[in-house]
Structures are given as C-alpha cells and as structure tokens.
C-alpha cells in the first residue's frame, strides 16, 4: 500500500488561521426518512454494505481535573457512527429547524441571497439518529477519530465517519473540550474553544496539549470497554476492542500517531495532513501507519526556506501572520527531513491528494460544491480553504485510501 507520490511535507504552516472560519455548526436531528427532492444536497452515497446510525455519549473522567477549569472534572462528548439494518439510502436532515433559521440569519447579514439560503433546508446525510445498532455474531472493529486543533469539531468530518461505518466499523469521534469549536452537552451548556489557544502554540504548549488529547483518547477506549460489557446498553458486545484503529486530521492526526506509539490497544493509525514536528524525538513506527497529505502541504513545505515575503505572496496571506507563525515554530525540526525519515520506515505508507488544501480533509470538500457557496464565491470562497478539486471526487479518493488502509491492517489483519 506504500504510495510513492510527491516526496513531501505535511504541516500546513497557515492552518490555524485558515481553518477557524465562521462556518455554521452541524448537529444531528431526530427525523423520519426524507424523500428525494430536486433541491436536496446529499452526502455521498454509501459504498459499504451497511446502513448506518449515529448517536452521542457524554463522558466524565473522574480521575482528571479539567485543565481549563480546575474546579471541574474533564468531560467529553463523543459522536458514534455504526452499522445498522436500515436502508443505506435513507436520508436525514443534518440541521434542526432552529439551526437552519440561525444559519440563515447569519448568512443573510453577510449578503447571501434568499433563494440560495433555501439550500440549508435540504442538506441531507445517510446516518439515522439513535437507531439500534446491527447485532452480529462477530463484533465490529472500532476506529477512533480526532479532529483538528482549533476551529473544527467532530461533525465537520461526518462524511469520512459515515463511509467507514457503512463498511462495518464503529467510528467514535472525540470532541476535545476547549479545543473543538463548540461542544454542547446534554444539559444544554456549551463550551467553545479557549481563545488563548489561538496564540499559545509554542512547542511546550503543544506538548502539553498533545498529552491531554492522548489522555482523552485513552479514556474513551476505557469507556468503550465499559459500554461493551454493559448488558443493558444498546452497544452490548458490539465493539471488537481487539481491533482498534485511529485516525485524525491536523493535530488529531498527530494524536493518532502518538496513540499508535504509546497505546498497545491501537493496532493501526492514519494521519490526515499533519507532520510530527516536535523536536528532540526520533520516531520508530513498528505498527501500520499512513500519511495522507494535501498537495498544498507539499507546496507549503517547499516554501519553508523561502523568505516571509515570498511565503505570504505564494499563499495569498498576511505577512504579519506568516511572521507570527514562524516565530512560534522557530525551534521545530526541519519537517521535510523528518517526513522523509518516517516514510522510509517499513510500516509507514503515504500518499498525496492532488488539488486540495489542508481543510479539504473535512466536509468543507463537499460543502464547497453546494450552490449556496458556488453561486456566492465573492462572499465565501471555500475553494480557498479546501482546494480546487471536485469535492465529491476528491472525497471518494480519500475515502478509498482510508477504507483500504483499515481493511488491510485492522479488519483483515491476523495480528
């Protein structure tokens, strides 16, 4: 599976500022199956054998204090996608009526025409909320997902999780509280990303945050074991906890790599567009691992030794932002050399997705194909953050790499 593409980079230097866009939040809604209509904007058809369901769980780690609020315990929300016996062509709205109206108010103020705002009423997914999971004699492998560092949340990666679930995986996406753009808990209280995180991205802070995210992932696996062994739980004996993989985007990809290295329960891991950049470490990877990188990441890496002015011009961004990011990253090792050292290892696979950018490893890749945005690029050009590739075609390519990797090294592995 080792894909020899452009030999390349991976940390997109300008990620944090670009990703933190004002795109509306996606949340699930209990609803009946939606009939096909001409205005529907549907997520990609599921290629696996299963219909899928989705639900959430609220977890509290009583063994850890919340670093951002020490008087409380660390609490998380997880989002679960799983195989069901429902029709895989089923459709459900991804917004509630209140969310649709709030989005329309916001976009209307930005100048979007009313006729295009109607599109928000017809965005549909294939995951059925809170339906019963499919019970089989053999439980399903589990894949954890970890989102990007700031400005994102698990539901920004819905398409990847849906497709994996349709292929017979239980996908558990972690909302890392105070880092996810928004985490809404069952009692209605909401925690947004801590604003100081946008300016505290030095190496010491990154290491501390990485440790927190690893602890989150380890705690989630512990809780999955409890759920799996609770006879009254709908997921009783649904999880094959001997076959756990993990993938993530950006900082979540880095978390996936370190979970592979540090936690024996993770059997294989995949990193969407993030290089390990912490200095003073030599990483030896002895379990299956894969980098999937955006073409822009490669181009950004080629620019790493160029002047600040050249980088700002090449990426059409503010010179002050380039200087600030470089100041924070000045003690990081040469990422290109690090990448070359890693992909030379036997267990490491790699590939590059052409014509996409860092945010293209998310549902932005699909949303940019909506008439709402295609018709109003002067107001918000999602190609600028996701890339110029056709969104549905690029998503299919990424999905294939992800499915093939986990099928090869997790589902069908005899280890």
CORFEN-V740635 format. One line per field, one symbol per residue. ss: DSSP state (A for helix, B for strand, O for the rest). A space follows every 50 residues. Layout:
ss: ???
This chain:
ss: OOOOOOOOOOOOOOAAAAAOOOOOOOOOOOOOOOOOOOOOBBOOOOOOOO BBBBBBBBBBBBBBBBOOBBBBBBBBBBBBBBBBOOOOOOOBBOOOAAAA AAAAAAAAAOOOOAAAAAAAAABBBOBBBOOOOOOOOOOBBBBBBBOOOO OOOAAAAAAAAAAAAAOOBBBBBBBOOOOOOBBBOOOOOBBBOOAAAAOO OOAAAAAAAAAAAAAAAAAAAAAAAAAAOOOOOOOOOOBBBBBBBBBBBO AAAAAAAAAAAAOOOBBBBBBBOOOOOOOOOOOOOOOBBBBBBBAAAAAA AAOOOOOAAAAAAAOOOOAAAAAAAAAAOOOOOOAAAAAAAAAOOOOBBB BBBOOOOAAAOOOAAAAOOOAAAAOOOOOOOOAAAAOOOOAAAAAAAAAA AAAAAAAAAAAOOOO
